[in-house]
Structures are given as C-alpha cells and as structure tokens.
Amino acid sequence: MNRNVGFRSLLFVCASLVLSGAGWADDAEGTSPPPLKIQKIYFMFHPVCWRNFGATPPPTADKKLWAACYNRELKVNEKQKQFISDLKPDEALVLFPIGRSGAMRELEDHASQALGRRCIIVRRDGWDPPAAWGTLPNAIDEFLNNPQLKGKAEFLNPVPADIRKELETELRDAWEKHQRPNWNIGLLEVAYYSRMCALDIQHEFKSHNLQYDPATVRSAAFGEGFEQCAMTWKQMLVPYLGFAHPADNIFELSVSGAPFLVNATLVERLELNEDLRLYLWKAEDGRLVGMYARAWCRMKDPQLFAHVSPAGMKLEVRETHNKQLWPEPDAPVLALTEKDRRLRIPVFNGIRRDSHWSPVVGTAEEPCYLIAAGISFEQFRERLVKASILP
C-alpha cells in the first residue's frame, strides 16, 4: 500500500474497548462452568483492515496492490473461520477486533459461536504518548524523571498504581542498562497497552473458568499486518501473561501490505533459537524473500543485527512499504550499514523502540526484507541461517 494511504494508521487503529466473552453463559442455576485447562492460545489481531475500507481504493492508493490485498483478505478471513472451527477443545482464541464493520462482526460472531467461553474478545483503546514528547531530546529520561512532564498524568491515568510501579521499574532498569537517548516514545504505548491487555485477559480467563500452566502453554499469533500489528501487539503481551514460550506468527492466516509478499508462499519458518525466527518465502515472481524477527521482545532486550553476505546473488533489501534500503537506497537516511562485505540487517523487534538504526518510516521500526534472485532456495536458506546474529 502507498504510504500516503495511511496504511500504518489503518492497521494500528483499535476499536473502542471493553472485554466481552459472547457466546457462553452460566447455566440456568447460575453456577460457573467447570474448570477447563487450555494448552494453546491463539491471538488474532485486526483481521479485516482492507474490508473495513472497501474494495474501492482511495485515490492515492496503488489500485493493483489494493485489489490484491483486499482479495487476499477475503480468502484469509475464510481460512480463519475454518481454523477457528477446527480448534481443539483445549485451545482458546483471544481476538482483538478492528472497527465494527459487518465483516468484523461476522468474524466475532463466528468465533463466539464456535468456541463459546474459549473465545475472549479484547476491546481496549490504545493510547499514544503525547506527540510533543517526540520532539524532546531525551523523552524516556523525561518520562522517568520529570514528574511535571506535560501529559504524563493523562497518559498514566488508565493504569492502576501497582502496574504503574511495575512498568516504571521495568522501563528504568532497561533504560539504565542501554542508555539510548533516541529510544522511540512508541515503546511506551506498546509496553503499557500490552501490560493492560495481559491484565484484561487474565481477568477474563478467571471469569470464564479457563486455566493455563504458564510453563507449558503454547501460543501463536496471526492477523494484520503480518509484520505490523500481528507482531507488535504480541511481543510483550506473551511474557506479560507469564508464558515461558514465545508466540510464533502464522503467515497463512495473515495479510501483509508488502507488495512482494502478495500471493507469496511461505516455504519455511525457522527457529534459529528460542527468541529468533527466520521467515522464508517464494514470491509470486519467483524471487526469494527472507526476514529476521524476534518471536517476543521486552524493553530490556538488545537490538540484534544479522550480518549477511550479498555475494553471489542479485539482492535487494526493502521495507514493508517497498522503500529500497540496499543497494541503492531510496534516500540516504535509509541506507543500511556495510562492514567486511556484509550487510548489517536489523532483526525486527516489533516494539517500536529502536529508531536509531534507520528512520525508514520517520520514528518507527520496520522489518527488513531480503529479496534475492540468481541463487537457489537451498543456498539462500543456508546463507541466512549461517549469518552471524549480534547485538
């Protein structure tokens, strides 16, 4: 999607929020349902972004790309319904709707009817830090140490006192560890919203008499955009829920606005370690696509970089909105670092914290996609798997 269409705002907007668990109720005597242990939890984020806007693209949009994404969403929504219907009796869905369109309500109703109390619908407004904070030389330090910071009281208003203290301690520890004066203030939204959603989900699980063992429960995420909301909003949520294992993202049940992923086929999702994933696709035009991403991320976690040799293949590196980062960046500020004949590729964190490496979209992170030709899939896979991953 063309950046001017406001794709990021389309994907990050949340509906007005309340938590609901439609489709189930106590029995006639008013007793609670029996306890049910859940072994796997799926997180579904913002599944009808394109359909919310309709099949007719805005005037500034790429009409071909819009139609392709819209049609993929139609197909993916049907796959999502079937996936939900096929969930096992010990699996649950946590759904984050976007808007109240007919398409969104249809998915909500299907999930509620198919799963009953195993469907949790999260309706909590996200809230941005004041835009003026983005102009401060050291906004995170101001947030932590200036009690008179304009807008701070309003930003913290939705957060209970004990959670405020918990998150301030976590942020302060991370800040003192890294001392990055250019951390993006978007980190605050991700951390505080994710922590509150975790609190909501835990409350709803208790209300529905659903239980999970944090040491063994597994999880996965899908929705829109694949590399945007569906990654960002689960990165901190999963550890805040106490899970011992991260949540992988399911591409087949997601939609990306990246043109090179439209009609692409995911060939493999590799676990390089507990935290790190490598996604590998074959694009519709036959080129190979790879992307490194964290499976979860906390405020304290370092920014990682993959050091990849571009030798022996025709390689481009692009971000989600199709801006070229290498070999001929669309703007000097987009250029990636090269050292010892290797590209320094940022591993996608998804928590909107690290804007220092390249202002691809102004003040937010973006994943970097390696798009290759002239090399076999096996060679491409081996090259990316064997790349050094360093802070």
Disulfide bonds with the S-S distance in Angstrom:
none
